[in-house]
Amino acid sequence: RSTHNAAIDHLRLAVNKHDDLDSAPAGALAVLPDTSVEARELIMQAAARLSERELQIVVYHLVDGMTQGEIAEVLGLSRKTVVRDWQKIDEKLTALRREFT
């Protein structure tokens, strides 16, 4: 639970900066709504749809700027697993973005 809350806090900070999300793929977080209320709702929906590991990967990549290899090392996973997880994350966030547009 604490990891989940920390990840949400990191995402909120990134939303306020907007700079940290520029490198994101076509996922929902790459195109944020204009209002903070909509952004908050989008973040909460994204956090609810992602597993704890997926949420960690999002935070490490989009907020902390870590590479897939660095994320794999920190989480004790193979790089290939992180790549596969990122593809799943992108699919989930793309679907979420479609719901918000």
N, C-alpha and C positions, 0 to 999 in steps of 0.2 A: 504493500500500500504506500509506503513512504517513497519507494522508487517511482511509483506512478505519479504521486503528487510532485515530486522533484522534477520529473519529466515535463509535466504540465507547466510548472513554473518556468522551466527553461524555454519551452515553446512560446509562452507568453512574452518572455523577454525578447525572443527572436522576432515575434510579430511586431513588437514595438520598434525594433531596429530596422526591419524590412531588409537590411543588407545581408543578413545571414541566410536568407532564403533564396537569394538569386541563383545559386548553383543547383537548386532542387530540380528534379525532373518534372514531368508533367503532372505530378501529384497535386492533391488539393492544396497543400500548403504553399505551392509555388505561386498560386493566384489567390491572394487573400481578399475577402470582401473589404469594402471601403470603411465600414464603421467598426468600432471596437466591439460593439455588441455582437455583430455578425462574426467577427474574428474569434471572439471568445466562444461562441457557440460551435464554430467550426473546429476549434482546438479541442473542445470537450467531446464532440462527436468523434473526432479522429482518435483521441486517447481511448475512448470507449470501444472502438473497433479493433484496436491493435493489441496484440499480446504484450506482456511486459518486455520480452526480449525485442520485439519489433519497435516498441516505444523507445527502448534504450538505443537501438540502432539509429532511429530518427534523430534523437537528441545528440548522440555522438557525431553524426554526420552533418546535420543541418545547423546545429547550435555550436558544437565544439570544433567543427571543421575537420574531423578525423577522416582518414582514408578508409577504404574497406579493409585493407590489411591491418591497419591500426585497430579498427573495431574488432576484427577477428581475434587479434592478440589479446585485447582487453577482456573480451567475453569468453575466451577459450574455445573459439570455433574456427573452422577452416574459412578461408577467404571465400571459397565457393559457396559455403552455407550463407555467409553474409550477403553475397550477390543474389542468391535465390530469395533470401528473406527480403532484400531491398525490392526485388521485382514484385513480390507479394504485397509489400507495403505500398508501392506505387499503384498497383491495381486497386487496392482498397481506397487509397486517397483520391484516385481519379474518379472512382465511383461516387465517393462522397462529394467531390467537387461538382459533379453533374447534378447531384441533388440540390446543391446550393445555388445553381445558376438557372 
